[in-house]
Amino acid sequence: MTGRDLAERRGMETNVYQPAEDSALLAEAVVDRARGRFLEVGTGSGWVAERAAREADVTEVVASDVNPHACESARERGRRAAAEGHLGIEAVRANLVDPFADDAFDTVAFNPPYLPTDPDNEWDDWMEQALSGGETGRKFLDPFVDSVGRVLADGGRVLLLVSSLTGYDEVVARVESRGFAHETVVQESYPFEVLSVLELK
């Protein structure tokens, strides 16, 4: 991924990742499959978390992101949803699942930054952090898979967005090595990639 490619993907927004095709695919899976206490890691604008608050069979919605601008966006979406009689959103500034208690959630969703990016072409801003998955595209996906089991309640599930750009087989191998059963619950093909949502249990 060159600097020019990244610039085209990021548009003019520099602080918060806005909903795109990957967000819509994850939201579809969340509305259909999320249950109980729900966490969206890397919430970006909070759009998927808001869809969960409004439409999914969940009892609580927590949205986390390292980006303070993203947390504020999610809070604002939560305030609007709550004012209309839906669940609110608790936004937490966090790195992956680090601050959360063991067995805290029934469903965890994550659309990781996944664009493989040459380190020489990285931009030092919030949008870079929302898009770049490092050289392999799995800079955040791998540690998430390694750690998410800790915060899952018994019988819990993970909804994980995976791009073919990151190496689907490598992701599946990582998932299996951490003891998860998995299935692809929704998938779409685009000119530049195939996006899938894996459900891990």
C-alpha positions in Angstrom: 0.0 0.0 0.0 1.6 3.2 -1.1 1.1 6.7 0.4 -1.1 7.6 -2.6 -3.3 4.5 -2.2 -3.7 5.3 1.5 -4.6 8.8 0.7 -7.3 7.7 -1.7 -8.8 5.3 0.9 -8.7 7.8 3.7 -10.3 10.7 1.7 -10.2 14.0 3.6 -11.1 12.7 7.0 -8.1 12.8 9.4 -9.5 12.0 12.9 -12.2 9.3 12.8 -12.8 6.4 10.4 -16.2 6.8 8.8 -18.5 3.8 7.9 -17.5 2.0 4.7 -18.1 -1.4 3.1 -16.3 -3.2 5.8 -18.4 -1.4 8.5 -21.6 -2.4 6.8 -20.6 -6.0 6.6 -19.7 -6.2 10.2 -22.9 -4.4 11.2 -24.9 -7.0 9.3 -23.3 -9.8 11.3 -23.7 -7.8 14.6 -27.4 -7.2 14.1 -28.0 -10.8 13.2 -25.7 -12.5 15.8 -24.7 -10.3 18.7 -26.3 -11.2 22.1 -26.1 -10.1 25.7 -23.2 -7.8 26.8 -21.7 -6.4 23.6 -18.2 -4.8 23.0 -17.0 -3.3 19.8 -13.2 -3.0 19.7 -11.9 -0.2 17.5 -15.2 1.5 17.1 -14.2 4.4 14.9 -17.2 6.6 14.4 -19.3 4.3 16.6 -21.7 3.5 13.7 -21.5 -0.3 14.2 -22.0 0.1 18.0 -25.0 2.3 17.3 -26.5 -0.3 15.0 -26.0 -2.8 17.9 -27.7 -0.4 20.3 -30.7 0.1 18.0 -31.2 -3.2 16.3 -29.3 -6.2 18.0 -30.5 -8.5 20.7 -28.0 -7.0 23.2 -28.4 -5.8 26.8 -25.4 -3.5 27.0 -23.2 -1.7 24.4 -19.5 -0.8 25.1 -17.4 0.8 22.3 -13.6 1.1 22.7 -10.9 2.8 20.6 -7.5 4.2 21.3 -8.6 7.4 19.5 -10.2 9.9 21.8 -12.1 11.5 18.8 -13.6 8.1 18.0 -14.7 7.7 21.6 -16.5 11.0 21.5 -18.1 10.2 18.2 -19.4 6.9 19.7 -20.7 8.7 22.8 -22.6 11.2 20.7 -24.2 8.3 18.7 -25.1 6.6 22.0 -26.7 9.8 23.4 -28.9 10.1 20.3 -29.9 6.4 20.4 -30.7 6.6 24.1 -32.8 9.8 23.6 -34.8 7.8 21.1 -35.5 5.0 23.5 -32.7 2.6 22.6 -29.6 1.4 24.5 -26.9 4.0 25.0 -23.2 3.4 24.3 -20.5 3.4 26.9 -17.3 4.6 25.2 -13.9 3.6 26.6 -10.5 4.7 25.4 -8.6 1.4 25.3 -6.0 -0.6 23.5 -7.8 -3.8 22.2 -9.3 -5.6 25.2 -6.6 -4.6 27.8 -8.8 -2.8 30.4 -11.7 -5.1 30.5 -12.5 -7.7 33.1 -12.3 -11.5 32.5 -15.6 -13.0 31.2 -17.1 -9.5 30.7 -18.8 -9.8 27.3 -21.1 -12.2 25.5 -20.2 -10.8 22.1 -17.1 -8.9 20.9 -16.8 -7.4 17.4 -13.7 -6.0 15.7 -13.0 -4.5 12.4 -9.2 -4.2 12.7 -7.0 -1.8 10.8 -6.0 -4.1 8.1 -4.4 -2.3 5.1 -0.8 -3.7 4.6 1.4 -0.6 4.7 5.0 0.0 3.9 6.5 1.6 7.1 8.1 4.2 4.9 4.7 5.4 3.7 2.9 5.6 7.1 1.3 8.9 8.0 1.5 9.9 11.7 -2.2 10.7 12.4 -5.4 9.1 13.8 -6.6 8.0 10.4 -3.3 6.1 9.8 -3.9 4.2 13.0 -7.5 3.4 11.8 -6.3 2.0 8.5 -2.8 0.6 8.7 -2.3 -3.0 9.8 1.5 -2.8 9.4 3.4 -4.8 6.8 1.3 -7.9 7.1 -2.1 -6.2 7.7 -2.3 -8.3 11.0 -0.5 -5.9 13.4 -3.7 -5.6 15.5 -5.6 -8.6 14.4 -3.1 -11.1 15.8 -2.9 -9.7 19.3 -6.6 -9.3 19.4 -7.1 -13.0 18.6 -4.5 -13.9 21.2 -6.3 -11.9 24.0 -10.0 -11.8 23.3 -10.8 -15.2 24.8 -10.0 -13.7 28.2 -12.9 -11.3 28.1 -15.5 -13.6 26.6 -18.1 -15.1 28.9 -18.9 -18.8 28.8 -20.5 -19.5 25.5 -19.5 -16.1 24.1 -18.7 -15.3 20.5 -16.4 -13.0 18.5 -17.4 -11.4 15.2 -14.1 -10.6 13.3 -13.9 -8.7 10.0 -11.2 -10.2 7.8 -9.9 -8.9 4.5 -8.2 -11.0 1.9 -5.4 -8.4 1.9 -4.3 -9.7 5.3 -4.1 -13.3 4.3 -7.3 -15.2 5.1 -5.5 -18.6 5.6 -3.1 -17.0 8.0 -5.9 -15.5 10.1 -7.7 -18.8 10.2 -4.6 -20.6 11.3 -4.1 -18.0 14.1 -7.8 -18.4 15.2 -7.5 -22.2 15.3 -4.2 -22.1 17.2 -6.0 -20.1 20.0 -8.6 -22.8 20.3 -11.5 -21.2 18.5 -14.1 -22.9 16.3 -15.0 -20.6 13.4 -17.3 -20.1 10.6 -17.7 -17.5 7.9 -21.1 -15.8 8.5 -21.1 -13.2 5.8 -18.8 -12.4 2.9 -18.6 -9.9 0.0 -16.3 -9.6 -2.9 -14.9 -6.2 -4.1 -12.5 -5.4 -7.0 -9.6 -5.0 -4.6 -10.4 -7.5 -1.8 -12.8 -10.1 -0.4 -14.2 -9.1 3.0 -15.5 -11.8 5.4 -16.9 -11.8 9.0 -15.8 -14.8 11.0 -17.7 -15.9 14.0 -15.4 -17.4 16.6 -16.6 -19.5 19.5 
